Amino acid sequence: MTAQKVINFMGHRKLAVLLSTLLIVVSVISLATRQLQFGQDFTGGTSVEVGYSKPVDLKEVRQILADAGYNGAVVVHFGSEQDVLVRLQRGHSDKLGAELLATLQEKFDGTVDLRRIEFMGPQVGEELRDDGGLALLAALIVVMLYVAFRFQIKFSVGAVAALAHDVIITLGFFSIFQWEFDLTVLAALLAVIGYSLNDTIVVSDRIRENFRKIRKSSPIEVINISLTETLGRTLVTSLTTLLVLVALFIFGGELIHGFAIALLIGVVIGTYSSIYVAANILLMLNISKEDLMVPIKEGEEIDDMP
């Protein structure tokens, strides 16, 4: 049986460091200057759901609202092509629903019914934004403790660095392109942390196993062997997930476009970081087989291993 050819992943580690540093710097600068375009979930506003008697074109609805002075209105289908959700960046009033309904009814050859109207104040939006940030921070702390307990402290540093790397770059894309950031995108970021962590743990598990099994190879060689052995699993998992996310983006409707985009970016960056960022951090921290030796109980003899 032919031995598997080992890919020299770590031979490109310096180039990977430059690429990751560039992406993070650009993302941080954009987040500091352009910031995120927060959606109604975080800024507050009014949501109005209306039902049409027959399918309606969203472009026409947007144009009608723009001509009527409802600037910045977000219009999406909510279920079927006859149900429409309108999000307005303006405060609630008793007349708002009736005014909006009259505006839409005036230019539509059919009937338009008001299904529901909801208002969220800016204070609630700020609380959601703060709680979301704390949730991301708490997730990273718990991950660091878990990996440190299961593997070793150097692995936890690498895992958290990889997860922070993925979250910052994903946020950077949303800031650079000014895509709307709402609660669905925040949920996607938490999902990215879970996905990337799973990938990193699989790789870390193989690295630990090979450090204990392959005694005469250098750390770079052991990590290259481990990454090569897990590459097939990593690619199959990533490609399968990407196929689902592409289908979700195309056919899932506008309400979850942000969710799908965040996961698409996160999965690609997470796959890259599980190979290059986490493993690279281990080399920077001078990981060695001594760090991963199984503790010998008192009175137990140490067997000589090749």
ZALUMDO-54871 format. One record per atom (N, C-alpha, C): x, y, z. Coordinates in steps of 0.1 Angstrom, whole numbers, plus 5000, padded with zeros to 4 digits. Atoms other than C-alpha are relative to their C-alpha. Last residue first. Layout:
XYZ...
***
This chain:
499249965011511150425188499850154997500750005012509550375222500950054989499349935010511250285254499249984987499650095011508650185279500850084990500149935013508450405310500649904990498850005008507850195342499750064986500350065013504950285365501350014992499850144999505750335402499949934987498950044991504250685403500149855000500450024986501950745373501249955008499750144995503450865341499749995015499350014987501851175326500149865005501050054990501051135289500749995014499750134995503551345269498949965011501150085001501951645252500249855005501349934996504151935261498849905000500050004985507251705259498750075005500650124994506351635223500049995015499150115001506951995214499349885006500650124996505052315207501049884999499050104998507352615203499449875006499950024985504652885209501049885003499549874994505153015173500249985015498549995003504852655161500650125006499350114992501452615179501550014997499849954986500352955165500749905008498949905000500952825130500350055014498750075001498752525136501250095000499850074988495852745147501349925001499949914988496252995119500349925012498849914999497152775089500150085013498750065006494952465087501250095003499850134993492052555110501349944995499449984987492352915098500349885007498649955002491752825061500750015014499250115006488652615069501550044999499850104989487352895092500849884995499049954991487853155065500349905011498749995008485852955040501150055008499650135002483152865066501350004992499450074988482953215079500549864997498649954997482553375045500649935011499250035012479653145035501450055003499550144998478253165071500949964988499150014989478053545069500649865002498849935004476553545034501149985012499350095009473853295045501450054996499650124993472853495075500849914992498849974991472853815056500549885007498849985008470653665029501250035008498850074995468253535055501250014991499949994986465353775050501249935006499249884996466053805013500250015015500749874998464753455005500950115006500549984986466153105011499350135002501450034999466553004974499350035014500749985012469853154964498549985002499949865004471453204998499150024988500849924991470152875012500150154996501450025003471352684981499150095009500349945013474752844985498649984996500149864998474752755022499750084987501249974993473952395015499850155002501050035009476752364989498650035006500149895009479152535013498849984990500649894993478452285041499850124990501450044998479251995017499250115007500750005013482352165005498549965002500249865005483552235040499250014987500949934991482951885054499750144995501350065003484551715023499050085009500549955013487551955025498649954997500349855000488151905062499450054987501249974992487751525060499750155001501150065006490251495032498750035007500449915011492751735048498749954993501349944998492851545081499550084989501050104997495751325072498650045002500250085012497651605054498949895003500949925009497151835084499749924987501449994994498551575108499150074991500650135000501551495086498650005005500350025014502351865082499349874998501249925004502051915119499649984986501250064994504451625126498750084997500350125007506951755101498749935006500649965013506852105115499649884992501449954999507251975151499450034986500149864995510351775140498650045001500349905010510151395135500050145007498849955005511751135158499950114989499049944990508951065182501250074993498949985008505950995159501150085008499750135008503250845181501350024992499750114991502951105209500449884993498949964992503251405185500449895010498750035008501051215161501250055008499850145002498151195186501349974993499650064987498451555196500349854999498649954997498451675160500549945013499050085008495451445152501450055003500050134995493451595181501049914992499250004988494351945171500149865006498649985003493151895136500949995012499650125007489751755148501550014996499950114990489552035174500449874993498749984993490252305148500249895010498950035010487452185125501350005008500050145003484952175154501149964991499550074988486052515166500049854997498649985000485552665131500649925011499550075012481952535129501650005000500250154998481052645164500649924989499150044989482652995160499949855002498650005005480953025126501049955010499950135007477552935142501449984994499950104989478153225167500149864994498649994994478853455137500249895011499150065009475653325120501450015005500250144998473553415150501049924991499450034987474953765148499949855003498650005003474053775111500849975013499750125008470453675119501549994997499950114991470353945146500349864993501250024991471154215122500249885008499750094989474154355103498850005009500849984988473154505069500449895010501150094999475954485043499350025014501249944994478154785042498849924999501150005010480654625018498750065005499549955013483654705039498950024990499749864998481854665073500450064986501249934999480254335064500250155001500750005012483554205051498750085001499349905009485354325082499350004987500549864997482854145104500550104991501450015004483753815087499450145002500049995015487453905091498650004995499649875004487053975128500050024985501149904996485053665135500450144995501250035008487453425117498950115002499649985014490653565133498849994991500049855001488953565167500350044986501449964999488253185161499950164999500650045013491853115149498550055000499549915010493353305179499349974986500749874998490953115202500650104990501450015004492152785188499350135001500150015014495852875189498649994995499649875005495752995225499850004984501149914997493752685235500350144994501050035009496352455218498850105002499549945013499152625237498949974990500249865000497152565270500550064986498949944993496952185264499950154998498850025006494351945251501250055009499950125008491051885267501349974994500250124992491352135295500149874993498950024991492952405274499949885009498850055008490552345246501249985010500350145004487552385270501249944993499950094989488952695287499849854996498650014995489652865254500249915012499250085009486252775240501549995005500350144997484552915271500849914991499550044987486353245267499849855003498650025001485553265230500749965013499850125008481853195235501549984999500250124991481753455263500349874993498950004991483153725240500049885009498850035008480653645213501249985009500250145003477753645238501249954992499650084989479053975252499949854998498649994998478854135218500549925012499450085011475354005213501550005001500150144996474254135247500749914989499050024989475654485237499949855005498749995005473754475204501149985010499850125008470554355219501450004995499850114991470754625246500349874992498649994994471354885219500249895010499050045010468254765200501450015005500150155001466054775231501149954990499450054988467155135236500149855001498650015001466455225200500749955012499349884997462755135204501549994999498950034991461154845186500850135002499149894998457754885170501149955010499250014987455554605156501050125000499049894999452754615130500750005013499549964987450654325119500950124999500050124992448554185090500550035015498949984989447554505073499949875009500550014986445554395042501250025009498850024991446154505006499550015014500149964986443454464979501349975008500550114991443754464942499950055014501350045006445254684914499549875007500150155003447954834935498649974996499450035013449055204934499949854997500249905011446755344960500549964987501350035006446755034982499850094988499950125008450455074990498849974992499049985011450155435001500149884991500749915011446855365020501050034989501050085007448555075039499350084989499250095009451555295048499049924992499449925010449255565062500749924990501149965009447055315081500650084988500550125007450155155097498950044989499050045009451755495106499549884992500449985014448655645121500949944990501350075002449055525157499550004985501249914998452655625156498749924997501350065001455955425159498950125002500850034988459255585152498649954997500749884995461255575119499149955012499149944990463755345103499350125005499849865001461055145085500950055011499349954988460954775078500350154998499349875002458354645053500650055014499649944987457354275053500850134996498949905000455454155023500250065013499749944987453153855019501250085000501149904997451753784984500250065014499849885008455053624971498850105002500450015014454753374999500350134993500850125003456653365032499749994985500150074987457653715042499149884998501150095000458853885009500049925014499750145004461154165015498749925001501250075005461054555016500449864996499650135004463554755036498749924997500950114996462555125038500649874994499350104992465555365035499149885004498650035004463355655025500749905009499550104990459655635031501449964996499149944989458955965013500549905010500949954990455955854991500850065012500749895006458155814960499250075011499049905002460455584980499450134995499749944987457455384992501050114999501249934994456155334957500350065013500149875007459655254944498850085005498949914996460154984970499950144994500449954987456754834962501150095006501149905001457554824925499650055014499449885006460854654931499050114999499449924989459154404954500650134995498649985003456954274926500650095011499649865003453554154939501550014998498649974999451753824939500450144996499350085010447953844944501550045000500950105005445553964971500649924988500649965013448354134989499149894995500450115009449154085026499350054988501349995008450954335047499849884991500250115009453554315075498650024993501450015004454754635091499949884990500250115010458054655111498549994997501350065001458854975128500049904989500849965012462155115140498749925001501449974997465055035164499350044988500249865000468755055158498650045004499149934991469854705167499750155001499950074988467154485152500850075011501049954991466554755126500049935013501450015005469854675109499050055011500950084992473254795119498650004994501349955003475554905091499049925007501050105006478854825107498750074997500850074990481755075113499049904992501450015006483055285084499049935009500349885008486155415103498649994994499749884993486955165131499550134993500950004989485354865115500150135008501449985005487054945082499050015012500149865004490454985100498650034995500149914988489854655119499950154996501350024993488954465087499950095012501049945009491954595067498650005007499749864999494354505096498950084992500449954987492754165099500250155001501550004999492954085062499550065013500649905009496554205060498550005001499749874994497654005091499350114991500949984989495953695077500250135007501349995005497753725044499050025011500249875007501053805059498650014996500049904989500753505084499850144993501350004994499753275055499950115011500949935009502853385035498650005006499749865000504953295065499150084991500649934988503252965070500350155000500649885004503852845034499550095012499149935009506252575042499550134996499349904992503852485071501250074992500849894997501552315046500850115007499349914991504152085032499250135002500049875006501851815019500750105010500249894991502751465029500150144994499149895002502251205002499750115010500649875004500250915016501150104999500149904989502250585017499450134995499249885002501550334989499750105011500949885000500050005000500950125000
***
